[in-house]
Amino acid sequence: MPKLFSIQLPQVKVKSNISLEEAISKRKSYRAYKKTSLTIEEVSQLLFAGQGILDKTGRRTVPSAGSFYPVEIYLVAGKVKKVPAGVYKYQPEDHKLIKVFSGDCRKKLAKAAFSQFWVKDAPATIVLCGNFRRTTKKYKEKGKRFVTIEIGHAAQNICLQSAALNLGTVCVGGFEDIKVSKALNLNREERPLYLIPVGRTFKNHLKKEAEILEKFYAFLEKDFFKNV
């Protein structure tokens, strides 16, 4: 079998100059992003926040029912320094990115998310997926609830880490599951549950947010709803 292309992520920092209380107060939804790239160090922190391994026991950054850890994280990289454009799967055990395929698929992902511009414009989007079978094999139907709860834990960690890094995010739940799965080449047991675009924000972010939302609503009225 051919060796999978991987990228070792930088070691994460576990201390910063911002408190948890500050990160909570700074967290909000941002949809307008600058065209500048993210750094591999920032991506490393964000992915670790979502599903990183903390010690030799295998304990992770989020709680998991039965310690089955059904959350799988993908990075859709468009403009990330030292990470070529492509789709990557996060491997918590080694804190690595495993390449799924090369090429910038942000536009394709955005189209699967009802053409939400921020998915296309962000330098990267973190995709949280759930492997329901991993948890339901023990907890049956209730296991589905546990998986979605864990997705929420991971998403909030990523959002707070983003705030601590002075980056903007928005959690996107509106998308077509099958199209996202095809766009990212997910396996059959992985279901996409959350898209989290990440990027640098503007000083006049309120104005930029209003502009992009106005543009998006105009698109919906002109091009989207007529095809529904």
C-alpha beads as a LAMMPS data file, in Angstrom:
LAMMPS data file: protein, C-alpha beads

228 atoms
227 bonds

1 atom types
1 bond types

-500.0 500.0 xlo xhi
-500.0 500.0 ylo yhi
-500.0 500.0 zlo zhi

Masses

1 110.0

Atoms # bond

1 1 1 0.000 0.000 0.000
2 1 1 1.254 3.519 -0.746
3 1 1 2.377 5.483 2.295
4 1 1 -0.113 8.143 3.329
5 1 1 1.133 11.714 3.094
6 1 1 1.107 13.302 6.532
7 1 1 2.070 16.607 8.125
8 1 1 3.335 16.698 11.680
9 1 1 1.678 19.565 13.512
10 1 1 3.674 21.838 15.849
11 1 1 3.608 21.175 19.562
12 1 1 0.675 22.935 21.201
13 1 1 0.874 25.603 23.856
14 1 1 -1.035 25.000 27.065
15 1 1 -0.602 28.507 28.475
16 1 1 -1.442 31.915 27.064
17 1 1 -1.935 35.521 28.082
18 1 1 -5.723 35.308 27.775
19 1 1 -7.976 33.888 30.472
20 1 1 -10.859 31.505 29.905
21 1 1 -13.227 34.268 30.975
22 1 1 -11.800 36.597 28.324
23 1 1 -12.095 33.940 25.619
24 1 1 -15.730 33.325 26.559
25 1 1 -16.506 37.032 26.438
26 1 1 -14.787 37.407 23.039
27 1 1 -16.505 34.444 21.408
28 1 1 -19.038 35.393 18.754
29 1 1 -19.949 34.455 15.198
30 1 1 -17.874 36.013 12.418
31 1 1 -18.659 35.506 8.736
32 1 1 -16.376 38.066 7.112
33 1 1 -12.701 37.096 6.840
34 1 1 -9.541 38.663 5.486
35 1 1 -7.733 36.932 2.616
36 1 1 -4.619 36.381 4.733
37 1 1 -3.502 32.849 5.570
38 1 1 -3.716 30.998 8.839
39 1 1 -0.472 29.619 10.274
40 1 1 0.159 25.937 10.878
41 1 1 0.649 26.798 14.560
42 1 1 -2.877 28.236 14.737
43 1 1 -4.327 25.177 13.004
44 1 1 -2.435 22.960 15.435
45 1 1 -4.002 24.709 18.425
46 1 1 -7.511 24.614 16.947
47 1 1 -7.448 20.902 16.114
48 1 1 -5.938 20.002 19.461
49 1 1 -8.686 21.982 21.201
50 1 1 -11.295 19.934 19.373
51 1 1 -9.972 16.430 19.931
52 1 1 -6.380 16.475 21.167
53 1 1 -4.923 13.810 23.459
54 1 1 -3.808 15.160 26.827
55 1 1 -1.820 12.346 28.414
56 1 1 -0.697 8.717 28.164
57 1 1 -4.094 7.471 29.371
58 1 1 -5.625 8.695 26.104
59 1 1 -7.721 11.357 27.829
60 1 1 -8.810 14.003 25.342
61 1 1 -9.785 17.659 25.414
62 1 1 -13.494 16.788 25.394
63 1 1 -15.517 14.299 27.464
64 1 1 -16.799 11.212 25.655
65 1 1 -19.475 8.722 26.714
66 1 1 -17.728 5.418 27.348
67 1 1 -14.476 6.963 26.061
68 1 1 -15.368 5.810 22.536
69 1 1 -14.404 9.174 20.992
70 1 1 -16.711 9.066 17.955
71 1 1 -15.730 12.549 16.733
72 1 1 -13.547 12.698 13.626
73 1 1 -12.121 16.037 12.489
74 1 1 -11.262 17.091 8.955
75 1 1 -9.419 20.214 7.861
76 1 1 -10.358 21.813 4.554
77 1 1 -7.255 23.897 3.913
78 1 1 -7.217 26.647 1.332
79 1 1 -4.707 29.163 2.676
80 1 1 -2.713 27.714 5.559
81 1 1 1.042 28.312 5.736
82 1 1 3.047 25.060 5.405
83 1 1 -0.130 23.094 4.601
84 1 1 -0.812 22.681 0.863
85 1 1 -4.416 23.216 -0.198
86 1 1 -6.396 20.048 0.299
87 1 1 -8.523 17.976 2.643
88 1 1 -6.858 16.404 5.669
89 1 1 -7.988 14.156 8.496
90 1 1 -6.735 14.995 11.973
91 1 1 -4.986 12.113 13.716
92 1 1 -5.044 12.874 17.460
93 1 1 -2.773 9.968 18.413
94 1 1 0.237 11.534 16.675
95 1 1 -1.077 15.090 16.361
96 1 1 -0.785 14.855 12.588
97 1 1 -2.716 15.726 9.465
98 1 1 -3.296 12.823 7.090
99 1 1 -3.960 13.954 3.536
100 1 1 -7.223 12.734 2.025
101 1 1 -6.683 14.501 -1.291
102 1 1 -5.005 17.585 -2.728
103 1 1 -6.633 20.698 -4.138
104 1 1 -8.683 23.603 -2.864
105 1 1 -12.277 22.398 -2.447
106 1 1 -13.609 25.346 -0.444
107 1 1 -15.978 26.383 -3.245
108 1 1 -17.328 22.852 -3.521
109 1 1 -17.837 22.651 0.230
110 1 1 -19.576 26.038 0.244
111 1 1 -21.926 24.883 -2.500
112 1 1 -22.845 21.878 -0.357
113 1 1 -23.612 24.375 2.428
114 1 1 -26.221 26.266 0.385
115 1 1 -23.499 28.584 -0.983
116 1 1 -22.771 30.264 2.342
117 1 1 -20.000 32.656 1.305
118 1 1 -18.035 32.389 4.552
119 1 1 -17.292 28.706 3.907
120 1 1 -15.694 29.663 0.589
121 1 1 -13.944 32.796 1.869
122 1 1 -12.366 31.431 5.056
123 1 1 -8.752 30.274 4.653
124 1 1 -9.761 26.985 6.281
125 1 1 -12.824 25.159 7.533
126 1 1 -12.824 22.558 10.286
127 1 1 -15.393 19.818 9.724
128 1 1 -16.654 17.809 12.695
129 1 1 -18.001 14.355 11.868
130 1 1 -19.615 11.698 14.024
131 1 1 -19.074 7.950 13.830
132 1 1 -22.351 6.885 15.429
133 1 1 -21.660 3.158 15.332
134 1 1 -18.671 3.605 17.619
135 1 1 -21.000 4.720 20.424
136 1 1 -24.315 3.053 19.593
137 1 1 -22.746 -0.425 19.717
138 1 1 -22.875 -0.019 23.501
139 1 1 -25.495 2.646 24.150
140 1 1 -27.907 1.749 21.321
141 1 1 -30.272 4.529 20.234
142 1 1 -29.245 6.843 23.079
143 1 1 -25.696 6.705 21.727
144 1 1 -26.750 9.035 18.897
145 1 1 -27.502 11.721 21.468
146 1 1 -24.112 11.199 23.082
147 1 1 -22.329 11.700 19.751
148 1 1 -24.085 14.997 19.039
149 1 1 -23.376 16.186 22.589
150 1 1 -19.691 15.435 22.069
151 1 1 -19.705 17.317 18.778
152 1 1 -20.969 20.336 20.724
153 1 1 -18.143 20.020 23.254
154 1 1 -15.562 19.918 20.457
155 1 1 -17.114 22.845 18.587
156 1 1 -17.174 25.075 21.669
157 1 1 -13.537 24.251 22.439
158 1 1 -12.569 25.219 18.890
159 1 1 -14.540 28.462 19.107
160 1 1 -12.948 29.423 22.429
161 1 1 -9.471 28.570 21.170
162 1 1 -10.187 30.672 18.114
163 1 1 -11.158 33.612 20.313
164 1 1 -7.959 33.164 22.323
165 1 1 -5.969 33.325 19.067
166 1 1 -7.832 36.450 17.902
167 1 1 -9.401 34.523 15.047
168 1 1 -13.022 34.491 13.952
169 1 1 -15.292 31.488 13.516
170 1 1 -18.901 30.671 12.845
171 1 1 -20.582 27.312 13.428
172 1 1 -22.486 26.156 10.349
173 1 1 -25.115 23.444 10.631
174 1 1 -26.965 24.218 7.420
175 1 1 -25.655 21.962 4.670
176 1 1 -26.543 18.898 2.626
177 1 1 -24.992 15.893 4.340
178 1 1 -24.536 13.759 1.230
179 1 1 -22.894 16.568 -0.751
180 1 1 -20.492 17.386 2.092
181 1 1 -19.613 13.704 2.448
182 1 1 -18.856 13.464 -1.261
183 1 1 -16.901 16.720 -1.292
184 1 1 -14.622 15.451 1.492
185 1 1 -14.579 11.787 0.480
186 1 1 -15.820 10.691 3.911
187 1 1 -16.198 7.010 4.651
188 1 1 -19.677 5.577 5.110
189 1 1 -19.529 5.509 8.895
190 1 1 -18.711 9.218 9.218
191 1 1 -21.532 11.752 9.167
192 1 1 -20.741 15.478 8.883
193 1 1 -22.420 17.407 11.688
194 1 1 -20.715 20.819 11.873
195 1 1 -18.670 23.096 9.620
196 1 1 -16.504 25.701 11.336
197 1 1 -14.887 28.247 8.998
198 1 1 -11.916 30.048 10.582
199 1 1 -10.168 33.238 9.540
200 1 1 -8.824 36.636 10.489
201 1 1 -11.417 39.315 11.101
202 1 1 -11.612 43.020 10.275
203 1 1 -11.341 45.921 12.698
204 1 1 -14.619 47.240 11.281
205 1 1 -16.113 43.756 11.518
206 1 1 -19.677 44.954 12.143
207 1 1 -19.696 46.754 8.797
208 1 1 -18.110 43.780 7.025
209 1 1 -20.584 41.383 8.620
210 1 1 -23.509 43.516 7.475
211 1 1 -22.099 43.678 3.934
212 1 1 -21.581 39.938 3.535
213 1 1 -24.975 39.100 5.018
214 1 1 -26.669 41.585 2.699
215 1 1 -24.809 40.016 -0.229
216 1 1 -25.836 36.525 0.864
217 1 1 -29.508 37.409 1.333
218 1 1 -29.531 39.016 -2.123
219 1 1 -28.069 35.814 -3.556
220 1 1 -30.743 33.717 -1.841
221 1 1 -33.553 35.799 -3.294
222 1 1 -32.084 36.002 -6.783
223 1 1 -30.474 32.603 -7.360
224 1 1 -31.228 30.103 -4.618
225 1 1 -34.921 30.263 -3.834
226 1 1 -35.943 30.285 -7.495
227 1 1 -34.412 26.790 -7.802
228 1 1 -36.069 25.411 -4.660

Bonds

1 1 1 2
2 1 2 3
3 1 3 4
4 1 4 5
5 1 5 6
6 1 6 7
7 1 7 8
8 1 8 9
9 1 9 10
10 1 10 11
11 1 11 12
12 1 12 13
13 1 13 14
14 1 14 15
15 1 15 16
16 1 16 17
17 1 17 18
18 1 18 19
19 1 19 20
20 1 20 21
21 1 21 22
22 1 22 23
23 1 23 24
24 1 24 25
25 1 25 26
26 1 26 27
27 1 27 28
28 1 28 29
29 1 29 30
30 1 30 31
31 1 31 32
32 1 32 33
33 1 33 34
34 1 34 35
35 1 35 36
36 1 36 37
37 1 37 38
38 1 38 39
39 1 39 40
40 1 40 41
41 1 41 42
42 1 42 43
43 1 43 44
44 1 44 45
45 1 45 46
46 1 46 47
47 1 47 48
48 1 48 49
49 1 49 50
50 1 50 51
51 1 51 52
52 1 52 53
53 1 53 54
54 1 54 55
55 1 55 56
56 1 56 57
57 1 57 58
58 1 58 59
59 1 59 60
60 1 60 61
61 1 61 62
62 1 62 63
63 1 63 64
64 1 64 65
65 1 65 66
66 1 66 67
67 1 67 68
68 1 68 69
69 1 69 70
70 1 70 71
71 1 71 72
72 1 72 73
73 1 73 74
74 1 74 75
75 1 75 76
76 1 76 77
77 1 77 78
78 1 78 79
79 1 79 80
80 1 80 81
81 1 81 82
82 1 82 83
83 1 83 84
84 1 84 85
85 1 85 86
86 1 86 87
87 1 87 88
88 1 88 89
89 1 89 90
90 1 90 91
91 1 91 92
92 1 92 93
93 1 93 94
94 1 94 95
95 1 95 96
96 1 96 97
97 1 97 98
98 1 98 99
99 1 99 100
100 1 100 101
101 1 101 102
102 1 102 103
103 1 103 104
104 1 104 105
105 1 105 106
106 1 106 107
107 1 107 108
108 1 108 109
109 1 109 110
110 1 110 111
111 1 111 112
112 1 112 113
113 1 113 114
114 1 114 115
115 1 115 116
116 1 116 117
117 1 117 118
118 1 118 119
119 1 119 120
120 1 120 121
121 1 121 122
122 1 122 123
123 1 123 124
124 1 124 125
125 1 125 126
126 1 126 127
127 1 127 128
128 1 128 129
129 1 129 130
130 1 130 131
131 1 131 132
132 1 132 133
133 1 133 134
134 1 134 135
135 1 135 136
136 1 136 137
137 1 137 138
138 1 138 139
139 1 139 140
140 1 140 141
141 1 141 142
142 1 142 143
143 1 143 144
144 1 144 145
145 1 145 146
146 1 146 147
147 1 147 148
148 1 148 149
149 1 149 150
150 1 150 151
151 1 151 152
152 1 152 153
153 1 153 154
154 1 154 155
155 1 155 156
156 1 156 157
157 1 157 158
158 1 158 159
159 1 159 160
160 1 160 161
161 1 161 162
162 1 162 163
163 1 163 164
164 1 164 165
165 1 165 166
166 1 166 167
167 1 167 168
168 1 168 169
169 1 169 170
170 1 170 171
171 1 171 172
172 1 172 173
173 1 173 174
174 1 174 175
175 1 175 176
176 1 176 177
177 1 177 178
178 1 178 179
179 1 179 180
180 1 180 181
181 1 181 182
182 1 182 183
183 1 183 184
184 1 184 185
185 1 185 186
186 1 186 187
187 1 187 188
188 1 188 189
189 1 189 190
190 1 190 191
191 1 191 192
192 1 192 193
193 1 193 194
194 1 194 195
195 1 195 196
196 1 196 197
197 1 197 198
198 1 198 199
199 1 199 200
200 1 200 201
201 1 201 202
202 1 202 203
203 1 203 204
204 1 204 205
205 1 205 206
206 1 206 207
207 1 207 208
208 1 208 209
209 1 209 210
210 1 210 211
211 1 211 212
212 1 212 213
213 1 213 214
214 1 214 215
215 1 215 216
216 1 216 217
217 1 217 218
218 1 218 219
219 1 219 220
220 1 220 221
221 1 221 222
222 1 222 223
223 1 223 224
224 1 224 225
225 1 225 226
226 1 226 227
227 1 227 228
